[in-house]
Structure formats: structure tokens, C-alpha cells
């Protein structure tokens, strides 16, 4: 599967409740058997996490449940989770011969599928899963043009092209979010290779999202990367100077720009039902740091205790649950990759 944004390496997280007066605690972890890295791709609303681990040069997926137990997603295959819901059901993509997408139950039992019209050379990727087990994502055909899809729990597909999506190789429609009401969110890459965010309503109508200040040259524009149950989306836009700025947009169209002070670029990767958001930024030395932003706009930095402090290392937050637990991964000074959870 040709990925537009992402990493590959692997692992987990656990979230337990905490007192309103307790100081946030960061727990670092590695998936058992992971000898070459642990990556956390997503955290569910109730604190289960999913991701990828690498063992003996082979990557595969896992789920780490709230009680600390781990379900492995068939270690004999390359199964790469991208999303997890409150029931610890996961979704993502495979690197099997057909480049299928997959859904897995809380015990790790896997069902693979390809969207109608998907090519094995490009594949299908599920990027979001709701509480009912419906999924959303994107796929590519033999022409390497990408299209969005929705797949119901029972396997019914809806495929679509967002207005203005390009029809050239590697262009098209990419879906990264799905609400319980069936609103999908994502972005397009148009014919000039400029990004534009969008929302798709259940009736098939679209709303364009172009943040003011986004650049109009190739690889600039607006990208939606995450979504909460109310339809608030987050992501980043790249301006005319190629600087990344995070943003949040609520369902009514109100946009908030998220720039961490002193950052060379800011990306929003998760927003929960309360509107608290998380993501990452790079400092002037090229070190990555996570952050959490309250609804009132207060931003706090997140650094795993053993994260590196040199260029190309640091901490990356990839998601937030509804209690404010944040999950992600960090690179240490030797570029080893490990998971973390920040418990509120």
C-alpha cells in the first residue's frame, strides 16, 4: 500500500483513570518480542491502543488492552493497524499480495477486504473505525488514482471521489476520519498537487476545508488527519513559505490555528470529544516533541523521559482518548523506537 502520511515500526499503550489533581504520568513501553522497534498508531476512546512492532526484521500489528494484555494480529503476516475504537476493534492495511485492508475484533481475529476497483499493486487502507465497526479509508486502482470508501460492518461499500480531486497518478481522495453519524473527513490532492480538506455528509454532499493562509503551490494546502465524534477535524496546513501550522475546525466551520511557540512546524494528530487536542512539533534543532492543547488554548509540551535530544529523535503524539490519555512513540538517542502513554 502506498501511504501518503505515516511511519512504520510498532507498538502500544494503556490508559487508567487518574485523579483530577494528579500530575500527568508518562509510561514508556515496548511490545514483548519487539526487538527492532515499537510504534503506536492510535488510541481508542477508552484507552486501548494499537500499532506496529518489529521483530526479527518483520513488522506486524498488535493491540494493547486497558488491562495491559496484548493481542497479536497474526505475527506471520504484515498487519498494520491505523485505527482503534472503544471496543478495541482495529482497522488498517496489510502488505499481503493483494494489499488488502483489514478489520480485527478485540481478540485479534482478522477479516481482510479490498474496496471495489482496488488494484493489488496499490491496495486498500482502512484509516478510521466507529463504535459499530463501520470503517472508512481509501484505495487505489491500476491508474494509481486514489478514491475514498466507506464499508459497513456487514461489508457494504460506498466509494467516492471528493470534488476537485485530481485524476493523475498519486492524486485523488484520502479519508482519515468517520463520525458515529457517518460523516467522513479527509483531504484531496488536486490536479496541481495541492491539498484540500473536506467533509462528506451521509447524503453524499461535500464541504470543502481550505484554511486561510494555506499555500497554493504543489504539496501545499490543507490536510485533515483526525476527527472526533462531533465532526471537529484537525490536521495541518502548509503555507506559501512551506511552514506547517496545525488547525482545528468544528462542525460549524469555526477554524482555530494551532502553532506551538518556537516550533518550526506544528501538526494536530488527535482531538477528543471534549475538544482537547494533541499532536507534535519540531523545534529549531530538529527534535520532535508532543503537545496537548486544552479547549481554552493552553498548550503543554510532552516529552517521553528517555526520548532523544538530537535532530531526528524525540517524541511524537499520535492520538488522544476521551479522558485525555495521550499515546504515541519516541526515538531515543540511539534512534530506537518505543511507545508511550501519557496518563492524565
C-alpha positions, 0 to 999 in steps of 0.5 A, spaced: 500 500 500 502 506 498 501 511 504 501 518 503 502 520 511 505 515 516 511 511 519 512 504 520 515 500 526 510 498 532 507 498 538 502 500 544 499 503 550 494 503 556 490 508 559 487 508 567 483 513 570 487 518 574 485 523 579 483 530 577 489 533 581 494 528 579 500 530 575 500 527 568 504 520 568 508 518 562 509 510 561 514 508 556 513 501 553 515 496 548 511 490 545 514 483 548 518 480 542 519 487 539 526 487 538 527 492 532 522 497 534 515 499 537 510 504 534 503 506 536 498 508 531 492 510 535 488 510 541 481 508 542 476 512 546 477 508 552 484 507 552 486 501 548 491 502 543 494 499 537 500 499 532 506 496 529 512 492 532 518 489 529 521 483 530 526 479 527 526 484 521 518 483 520 513 488 522 506 486 524 500 489 528 498 488 535 493 491 540 494 493 547 488 492 552 486 497 558 488 491 562 495 491 559 494 484 555 496 484 548 493 481 542 497 479 536 494 480 529 497 474 526 505 475 527 506 471 520 503 476 516 504 484 515 498 487 519 498 494 520 493 497 524 491 505 523 485 505 527 482 503 534 475 504 537 472 503 544 471 496 543 478 495 541 476 493 534 482 495 529 482 497 522 488 498 517 492 495 511 496 489 510 502 488 505 499 481 503 499 480 495 493 483 494 494 489 499 488 488 502 485 492 508 483 489 514 478 489 520 480 485 527 475 484 533 478 485 540 481 478 540 485 479 534 481 475 529 482 478 522 477 479 516 481 482 510 477 486 504 479 490 498 474 496 496 471 495 489 476 497 483 482 496 488 488 494 484 493 489 488 499 493 486 496 499 490 491 496 495 486 498 500 487 502 507 482 502 512 484 509 516 478 510 521 473 505 525 466 507 529 463 504 535 459 499 530 465 497 526 463 501 520 470 503 517 472 508 512 479 509 508 481 509 501 484 505 495 487 505 489 486 502 482 491 500 476 491 508 474 494 509 481 488 514 482 486 514 489 478 514 491 475 514 498 470 508 501 466 507 506 464 499 508 459 497 513 460 492 518 456 487 514 461 489 508 457 494 504 461 499 500 460 506 498 466 509 494 467 516 492 471 521 489 471 528 493 470 534 488 476 537 485 480 531 486 485 530 481 485 524 476 493 523 475 497 518 478 498 519 486 492 524 486 485 523 488 481 522 495 484 520 502 479 519 508 482 519 515 476 520 519 468 517 520 463 520 525 458 515 529 453 519 524 457 517 518 460 523 516 467 522 513 473 527 513 479 527 509 483 531 504 484 531 496 490 532 492 488 536 486 490 536 479 496 541 481 498 537 487 495 541 492 491 539 498 484 540 500 480 538 506 473 536 506 467 533 509 462 528 506 455 528 509 451 521 509 447 524 503 453 524 499 454 532 499 461 535 500 464 541 504 470 543 502 476 545 508 481 550 505 484 554 511 486 561 510 493 562 509 494 555 506 499 555 500 497 554 493 503 551 490 504 543 489 504 539 496 501 545 499 494 546 502 490 543 507 490 536 510 485 533 515 488 527 519 483 526 525 476 527 527 472 526 533 465 524 534 462 531 533 465 532 526 471 537 529 477 535 524 484 537 525 490 536 521 495 541 518 496 546 513 502 548 509 503 555 507 506 559 501 513 559 505 512 551 506 511 552 514 506 547 517 501 550 522 496 545 525 488 547 525 482 545 528 475 546 525 468 544 528 462 542 525 460 549 524 466 551 520 469 555 526 477 554 524 482 555 530 490 555 528 494 551 532 502 553 532 506 551 538 511 557 540 518 556 537 516 550 533 518 550 526 512 546 524 506 544 528 501 538 526 494 536 530 494 528 530 488 527 535 482 531 538 477 528 543 470 529 544 471 534 549 475 538 544 482 537 547 487 536 542 494 533 541 499 532 536 507 534 535 512 539 533 519 540 531 523 545 534 529 549 531 534 543 532 530 538 529 527 534 535 520 532 535 516 533 541 508 532 543 503 537 545 496 537 548 492 543 547 486 544 552 479 547 549 481 554 552 488 554 548 493 552 553 498 548 550 503 543 554 509 540 551 510 532 552 516 529 552 517 521 553 523 521 559 528 517 555 526 520 548 532 523 544 535 530 544 538 530 537 535 532 530 531 526 528 529 523 535 524 525 540 517 524 541 511 524 537 503 524 539 499 520 535 492 520 538 488 522 544 482 518 548 476 521 551 479 522 558 485 525 555 490 519 555 495 521 550 499 515 546 504 515 541 512 513 540 519 516 541 526 515 538 531 515 543 538 517 542 540 511 539 534 512 534 530 506 537 523 506 537 518 505 543 511 507 545 508 511 550 502 513 554 501 519 557 496 518 563 492 524 565 
